[in-house]
Each structure stands twice: as structure tokens, then as C-alpha cells.
Amino acid sequence: MARNKGTFNFAANLQVKLQELLDPRGGVTTKAELINKETFPYDGDTIYMKEGMLVSVSQTHEVYMLISLENIFAPDYSGWLQVDASAASQVEVVDSLTSEDATKALSANQGRLLKELIDEVSNKVASIYTPKGSKDKYTDLPADAAVGDVWNVVEAYNGYPAGTNWAWTGTEWDALGGIVDLSNYYNKGEVDGAISAALTPVNTEIGNVKTLAETNQTNLGTLQGEVNTLSGTVSGISASIGTINEKNTAQDNRLTALEELVTGGGGEGEEDQTLLQKVNANTLAIAQLEAATINGMTLVDDEGNAKQLVLNGSNVLVGTNTNGVDASLSLVAAIGANKSAIDTLNGDAETEGSVDYKIANAFKWVEVTA
């Protein structure tokens, strides 16, 4: 593509009577205007600038070349390159000299630059530590050390621990490790002791709790056994109470039946009442015979008749009056028979004819033994 040579041809010079640039794009007041879109003519996203254009900054007397139209407004000025005016002037000065003078000037300038470079490197190298080795004591450190020399000192010195590295600053030896005051800190032995002391009562208490738990477990087992035994005892007592209640009920029933029998309310009624009357009458007669003189004693029978007792050999006869004797009735035989009836009353439920036997048969009881 051919270079654009322009649109208008000028046959004469321009006399600009204005203290401004003919093309305002060629200069700005501040550097910040270089990255301000409003500084240059534009139409939408099209910026009317060309890479290679020079723009002067009047405030700082600097010249910048546009090297990237894409980054023309980048905040880091990456779209612009500052033109070194001093270098250009030096080139002009060199061009005005003869070749011999130029050679001398360039050699002198190179020597100056080389010296500055050496001094700068020396200063930077001087700030780098150089390990030199080890010394037994601080007093063994050399007096002719160079700046940056570093020696390891085996023994402790002035509060610094053994093995501290010492660097020569040019005026004094500097401990690279520095001083760390550990006096307020526990060492390993002290920490272990403190932990052990703190754990001792805790372990003791844990042991006590464990022992108490084991004791309580044993006591609970014993208590459980006692409860089981007591439960069995209570069950036995409950069964005994049931048996006693059954016996008491049976006894109450027997007493009730006996009471009914005595008062005439028994199962056989009149027969039982007659028997009871006979028992009472003969018991009284026996008592009277034992307490009184039989011969000539008068008794009154149930019908109110007076009877006289008369001894006749081994028999006691009951007379019908005071003079005659009714030999048809033998009192001894009557007493003997009635005594047998009394003994029968004192029998049990298995003795036929006894009161218990009659009660048991009347109420269908079964004898209960303890």
C-alpha cells in the first residue's frame, strides 16, 4: 500500500499568528492528558492518532512517542514511550567533535560509567553476607574482617546462645540471631512437671470415682439379691396370710355353726338341742355327786319331780320318793352314758356323732391343718 502523501499541496509557508501548535495533537500541558480520551479528536471508538506521533508535555519538558494506539489510554502509559532528549543532545555534541576528541570523550565517558557501575555493584555486594567459618570464642573473631563477613561462635557470649552467627557491619559485630528472652517461659522439664502436677489430682479423682462406681455396682448387686430374697419372703408371707385367712374363715364358719348349734339354730335342730340339754343336766348332776354326800341326797329332775339317792351296793339308785326306791333307773349307768355323750362332743370331724362331725357334714367342710 502506497504511503498517503496528503490531500492538500502547500506552495508557501504558513505564518501562524497564534501561540499554539498548528496541530494541537502535538502537545499537551500535563502528562495525564496523554491518557485522556478528550485530549485527542475521536469519533466513537475511532481515535484520530497514529503510532509514531510525538507529543510534547510543556509542564515537564518531556516528549512522548505513541507506540500503541490500542493502549493509548492505558493508566500505566504502556501505549507511550518517553524520548530521551539528553541522549540525543549527547549524540549531537559527539557529532560536532573531531574523531580524536570524540574517541577521548567516549573513552572518558565509558570509564566514568564503568566506575559508577563498579561502585554500585560493590555497594550491593557489600550488603551480602559471606560465611567465613567458625570460631570457638567471641574474642577469637578477626579484627580485619570485611563488611559482610559472618563467623559462627561456638560458645555462648553476652546472653547470646552457643552457635550464634556474628556479622561484621564495618564498625561492629552484629548477632544475626538477636537476643530472645526466654526467662518467662517454661522449659520442657518444667512443662512436663506442671502437666504431671495438674493431672495427679485429676487421676486421683478419676480413681476415686472408678472405685466408688465399682463399689456401688457391688452394692447394687447385693441389694438386688436382698430385694429378690425379700420379694420371695413377701410372696411366702402373702401365701401364709392367704392360708391363715382360709383357716380363719374356716374357723369363723365353724364358730358360727357351733353358735347356731348351741342356740338351737343347727342343722338338726331339736335333736341337737336335746343333746345339749342332756349334757348340761348330767354335767350338773356329776358336779353335785362329786361335791355332796350321795346317800339321802334329793335331786330334782327336768320335770320338777323330787328324786332321792340311795346307795345300793355299787349302784346309786334314784327313788321315786323318800321311802321307796325306783330300781328301774340306775343313776350310775345314766351318768356313764351321759359322760360318753360328753366325750363324743369333744371329738373331731372324723368321730361320728361328735359336734365337729355334724358341722363338717352339714357344711361340707374339709379339715385344714397347719
C-alpha positions as CSV (number, residue, x, y, z in Angstrom):
1,M,0.0,0.0,0.0
2,A,1.4,3.3,-1.0
3,R,2.1,5.9,1.6
4,N,-0.6,8.6,2.0
5,K,1.1,11.8,0.9
6,G,-1.7,14.0,2.0
7,T,-4.6,15.7,0.3
8,F,-3.6,19.4,0.1
9,N,-0.4,20.7,-1.5
10,F,1.0,23.9,0.0
11,A,3.3,26.1,-2.2
12,A,4.1,28.6,0.5
13,N,4.9,28.7,4.2
14,L,2.3,29.4,6.9
15,Q,2.6,32.4,9.1
16,V,0.7,31.4,12.2
17,K,-0.1,34.3,14.4
18,L,-1.2,32.3,17.4
19,Q,0.9,31.0,20.3
20,E,-0.4,27.5,19.8
21,L,0.6,24.4,17.8
22,L,-0.7,24.2,14.3
23,D,-1.7,20.6,15.1
24,P,-2.9,20.6,18.7
25,R,-2.3,16.9,18.8
26,G,1.5,17.6,19.0
27,G,1.5,19.0,22.5
28,V,-0.2,18.8,25.9
29,T,0.2,20.6,29.2
30,T,0.4,17.7,31.7
31,K,1.4,14.1,31.3
32,A,-2.0,12.9,32.5
33,E,-3.6,14.4,29.3
34,L,-1.8,11.7,27.2
35,I,-4.2,9.0,28.5
36,N,-7.3,11.2,28.5
37,K,-9.6,10.5,25.5
38,E,-10.9,14.1,25.4
39,T,-7.4,15.3,24.6
40,F,-7.4,13.9,21.0
41,P,-10.0,14.1,18.3
42,Y,-12.2,11.0,18.1
43,D,-15.4,9.7,16.5
44,G,-17.0,6.9,18.6
45,D,-14.2,4.4,19.2
46,T,-12.0,5.8,16.4
47,I,-9.1,7.9,17.8
48,Y,-7.5,10.1,15.2
49,M,-3.9,9.4,16.2
50,K,-1.1,7.4,14.5
51,E,1.6,5.3,16.1
52,G,4.9,7.2,15.9
53,M,3.5,10.6,16.5
54,L,5.4,12.7,19.0
55,V,3.6,14.7,21.7
56,S,5.4,17.2,23.9
57,V,4.5,17.8,27.6
58,S,5.1,21.5,28.3
59,Q,4.9,21.2,32.1
60,T,7.8,18.7,32.4
61,H,9.6,19.4,29.1
62,E,9.3,15.8,28.0
63,V,8.5,14.3,24.7
64,Y,6.5,11.0,24.3
65,M,6.0,8.9,21.2
66,L,2.8,6.9,20.7
67,I,3.9,3.3,20.3
68,S,0.5,1.5,20.7
69,L,-2.8,3.0,19.6
70,E,-4.6,0.1,21.3
71,N,-3.1,1.1,24.7
72,I,-3.1,4.9,24.2
73,F,-5.3,5.4,27.3
74,A,-3.8,2.7,29.5
75,P,-3.3,4.0,33.0
76,D,0.3,2.7,33.1
77,Y,1.2,4.7,30.0
78,S,2.2,1.5,28.2
79,G,1.0,3.0,24.9
80,W,3.6,5.8,25.2
81,L,7.4,5.8,25.1
82,Q,9.4,8.8,26.6
83,V,12.0,10.1,24.2
84,D,15.4,10.7,26.0
85,A,16.4,14.2,25.0
86,S,19.7,14.1,26.9
87,A,20.9,11.2,24.9
88,A,20.0,12.9,21.7
89,S,21.9,16.0,22.8
90,Q,25.0,14.0,23.7
91,V,24.9,12.4,20.2
92,E,24.8,15.9,18.7
93,V,27.8,17.0,20.8
94,V,29.8,14.0,19.8
95,D,29.0,14.6,16.1
96,S,30.5,18.1,16.4
97,L,33.8,16.9,17.8
98,T,36.7,15.6,15.8
99,S,37.2,11.9,15.6
100,E,40.2,12.1,18.1
101,D,38.2,14.2,20.6
102,A,35.2,12.0,20.1
103,T,37.3,9.0,20.9
104,K,38.7,10.6,24.1
105,A,35.3,11.8,25.1
106,L,33.7,8.4,24.6
107,S,36.5,6.7,26.5
108,A,36.2,9.1,29.4
109,N,32.5,8.7,29.5
110,Q,32.8,4.9,29.3
111,G,35.4,4.9,32.2
112,R,33.0,7.1,34.3
113,L,30.1,4.8,33.6
114,L,32.3,1.7,34.3
115,K,33.4,3.2,37.7
116,E,29.8,4.1,38.6
117,L,28.8,0.5,37.7
118,I,31.6,-1.0,39.8
119,D,30.8,1.2,42.8
120,E,27.2,0.3,42.6
121,V,28.0,-3.4,42.4
122,S,30.5,-3.1,45.3
123,N,27.9,-1.4,47.4
124,K,25.4,-4.2,46.7
125,V,28.0,-6.9,47.2
126,A,29.0,-5.3,50.5
127,S,25.4,-5.9,51.7
128,I,25.6,-9.6,51.1
129,Y,26.7,-11.9,54.0
130,T,29.8,-14.0,53.4
131,P,30.1,-17.1,55.6
132,K,33.7,-17.4,56.8
133,G,33.7,-20.3,59.2
134,S,33.6,-20.9,62.9
135,K,35.4,-19.6,66.0
136,D,35.5,-21.1,69.4
137,K,35.0,-17.8,71.3
138,Y,33.7,-14.3,70.6
139,T,37.2,-12.9,71.4
140,D,38.6,-15.1,68.5
141,L,36.7,-13.0,65.9
142,P,39.2,-11.4,63.5
143,A,40.0,-7.6,63.7
144,D,40.5,-7.3,59.9
145,A,37.1,-8.6,58.8
146,A,35.4,-7.3,55.7
147,V,31.9,-5.9,55.7
148,G,29.5,-8.8,55.4
149,D,31.9,-11.5,56.9
150,V,29.9,-13.9,59.0
151,W,31.5,-16.1,61.7
152,N,29.9,-18.8,63.8
153,V,30.9,-18.6,67.5
154,V,30.7,-22.0,69.3
155,E,30.4,-20.7,72.9
156,A,27.7,-18.5,74.3
157,Y,28.5,-14.8,74.7
158,N,26.9,-11.9,76.5
159,G,23.5,-13.6,76.7
160,Y,23.6,-14.9,73.2
161,P,23.3,-18.8,73.0
162,A,26.0,-21.0,71.7
163,G,26.2,-21.3,67.9
164,T,25.2,-17.7,67.3
165,N,26.3,-16.2,63.9
166,W,28.1,-12.8,64.1
167,A,28.3,-10.5,61.0
168,W,30.8,-7.6,60.6
169,T,29.0,-4.3,59.7
170,G,32.2,-2.3,59.3
171,T,32.1,-0.9,62.8
172,E,30.9,-3.8,65.0
173,W,30.0,-7.4,65.1
174,D,26.2,-7.9,64.9
175,A,24.5,-11.0,66.2
176,L,22.2,-12.2,63.4
177,G,20.1,-14.3,65.7
178,G,19.3,-11.5,68.1
179,I,18.5,-11.9,71.8
180,V,15.4,-13.8,72.7
181,D,14.5,-13.6,76.4
182,L,13.0,-17.0,77.4
183,S,13.2,-16.5,81.1
184,N,9.5,-16.2,81.4
185,Y,8.9,-19.5,79.5
186,Y,8.8,-23.0,80.9
187,N,11.4,-25.4,79.6
188,K,10.3,-29.0,78.6
189,G,11.1,-30.4,82.1
190,E,9.1,-27.6,83.8
191,V,6.2,-28.1,81.4
192,D,6.2,-31.9,82.0
193,G,6.3,-31.3,85.7
194,A,3.4,-28.8,85.6
195,I,1.3,-31.1,83.5
196,S,2.0,-34.0,85.8
197,A,1.2,-31.9,88.9
198,A,-2.1,-30.8,87.3
199,L,-3.0,-34.3,86.2
200,T,-2.2,-36.0,89.6
201,P,-5.4,-34.8,91.4
202,V,-7.4,-35.4,88.3
203,N,-6.2,-39.0,88.0
204,T,-6.7,-39.5,91.8
205,E,-10.3,-38.2,91.5
206,I,-10.9,-40.5,88.5
207,G,-9.6,-43.4,90.5
208,N,-11.9,-42.5,93.4
209,V,-14.9,-42.2,91.0
210,K,-14.0,-45.6,89.5
211,T,-13.7,-47.2,92.9
212,L,-17.0,-45.7,94.0
213,A,-18.7,-46.8,90.8
214,E,-17.4,-50.4,91.3
215,T,-18.5,-50.3,95.0
216,N,-21.9,-49.0,94.0
217,Q,-22.1,-51.7,91.4
218,T,-21.3,-54.4,94.0
219,N,-23.8,-52.8,96.5
220,L,-26.4,-52.7,93.8
221,G,-25.9,-56.4,93.1
222,T,-26.2,-57.2,96.8
223,L,-29.2,-55.0,97.1
224,Q,-30.8,-56.7,94.1
225,G,-30.2,-60.1,95.8
226,E,-31.7,-58.8,99.0
227,V,-34.7,-57.4,97.1
228,N,-35.2,-60.8,95.4
229,T,-35.0,-62.6,98.7
230,L,-37.4,-60.1,100.3
231,S,-39.7,-60.5,97.3
232,G,-39.7,-64.2,97.9
233,T,-40.2,-63.7,101.6
234,V,-43.1,-61.4,100.9
235,S,-44.5,-63.9,98.5
236,G,-44.3,-66.6,101.2
237,I,-45.8,-64.3,103.7
238,S,-48.6,-63.4,101.3
239,A,-49.2,-67.1,100.7
240,S,-49.2,-67.7,104.5
241,I,-51.6,-64.9,105.0
242,G,-53.8,-66.5,102.4
243,T,-53.6,-69.8,104.2
244,I,-54.3,-68.1,107.6
245,N,-57.2,-66.2,106.1
246,E,-58.5,-69.5,104.8
247,K,-58.1,-71.1,108.2
248,N,-59.6,-68.1,109.9
249,T,-62.5,-68.2,107.5
250,A,-63.0,-71.9,108.2
251,Q,-62.7,-71.3,111.9
252,D,-65.2,-68.4,111.8
253,N,-67.6,-70.7,109.9
254,R,-67.1,-73.4,112.5
255,L,-67.7,-71.0,115.3
256,T,-70.8,-69.7,113.6
257,A,-72.1,-73.2,113.0
258,L,-71.3,-74.1,116.7
259,E,-73.1,-71.0,117.9
260,E,-76.1,-71.9,115.8
261,L,-75.9,-75.4,117.2
262,V,-75.7,-74.2,120.8
263,T,-78.5,-71.7,120.4
264,G,-80.8,-74.2,118.5
265,G,-80.1,-73.0,115.0
266,G,-78.1,-76.1,114.0
267,G,-78.7,-78.3,111.1
268,E,-80.6,-81.0,113.1
269,G,-82.4,-78.5,115.3
270,E,-84.3,-80.1,118.2
271,E,-82.2,-83.3,118.4
272,D,-79.0,-81.2,118.9
273,Q,-80.7,-79.0,121.4
274,T,-82.0,-82.1,123.4
275,L,-78.5,-83.4,123.4
276,L,-77.1,-80.1,124.7
277,Q,-79.7,-80.0,127.4
278,K,-78.7,-83.6,128.4
279,V,-75.1,-82.6,128.6
280,N,-75.8,-79.6,130.7
281,A,-78.1,-81.5,133.1
282,N,-75.8,-84.5,133.5
283,T,-72.7,-82.2,133.9
284,L,-74.5,-80.5,136.8
285,A,-75.5,-83.8,138.3
286,I,-72.0,-85.1,138.2
287,A,-70.7,-82.0,139.9
288,Q,-73.3,-82.3,142.6
289,L,-72.5,-86.0,143.1
290,E,-68.8,-85.2,143.5
291,A,-69.4,-82.3,145.9
292,A,-72.2,-83.9,148.2
293,T,-73.0,-86.9,150.1
294,I,-74.8,-89.2,147.7
295,N,-76.9,-91.2,150.3
296,G,-80.1,-89.4,151.2
297,M,-79.5,-86.6,148.7
298,T,-82.6,-85.3,146.9
299,L,-82.4,-84.2,143.2
300,V,-84.9,-82.5,141.1
301,D,-85.3,-83.9,137.6
302,D,-86.2,-81.9,134.5
303,E,-89.9,-82.3,135.1
304,G,-89.7,-81.0,138.7
305,N,-90.0,-84.3,140.4
306,A,-88.0,-84.9,143.6
307,K,-85.7,-87.9,143.5
308,Q,-83.9,-89.4,146.5
309,L,-80.5,-91.0,146.0
310,V,-79.9,-94.3,147.8
311,L,-76.7,-96.3,147.8
312,N,-77.3,-99.9,146.8
313,G,-74.0,-101.7,146.6
314,S,-72.1,-100.4,143.7
315,N,-75.1,-98.6,142.3
316,V,-76.7,-95.4,143.2
317,L,-80.4,-95.8,142.9
318,V,-82.9,-93.0,142.3
319,G,-86.0,-93.4,144.4
320,T,-89.4,-92.2,143.3
321,N,-90.0,-90.8,146.9
322,T,-88.3,-90.7,150.2
323,N,-89.4,-94.2,151.2
324,G,-89.4,-96.2,148.1
325,V,-86.7,-96.9,145.5
326,D,-87.3,-96.9,141.8
327,A,-84.9,-99.7,140.8
328,S,-85.7,-99.3,137.2
329,L,-83.2,-96.4,136.8
330,S,-79.6,-96.7,137.7
331,L,-78.0,-93.2,138.1
332,V,-74.6,-94.6,137.7
333,A,-75.5,-96.1,134.3
334,A,-77.2,-92.9,133.3
335,I,-74.2,-90.8,134.3
336,G,-71.8,-93.2,132.4
337,A,-73.9,-92.9,129.3
338,N,-74.1,-89.2,129.5
339,K,-70.4,-88.9,130.2
340,S,-69.8,-90.9,126.9
341,A,-72.1,-88.4,125.1
342,I,-70.0,-85.5,126.6
343,D,-66.8,-87.1,125.4
344,T,-68.3,-87.6,122.0
345,L,-69.0,-83.8,121.8
346,N,-65.3,-83.2,122.4
347,G,-64.3,-85.4,119.4
348,D,-63.1,-84.2,115.9
349,A,-64.6,-84.1,112.5
350,E,-63.7,-87.8,111.9
351,T,-65.5,-89.1,115.0
352,E,-69.0,-90.0,114.0
353,G,-71.6,-88.4,116.2
354,S,-69.4,-85.6,117.5
355,V,-70.4,-81.9,117.1
356,D,-67.4,-81.4,114.7
357,Y,-68.5,-84.4,112.6
358,K,-72.1,-83.0,112.4
359,I,-70.8,-79.5,111.5
360,A,-68.4,-80.8,108.9
361,N,-71.1,-82.9,107.3
362,A,-73.7,-80.2,107.4
363,F,-71.4,-77.6,105.7
364,K,-69.3,-80.0,103.6
365,W,-66.1,-78.8,105.3
366,V,-62.6,-80.2,104.8
367,E,-60.3,-80.3,107.8
368,V,-57.4,-77.8,107.3
369,T,-54.1,-78.5,109.2
370,A,-51.3,-76.0,109.8
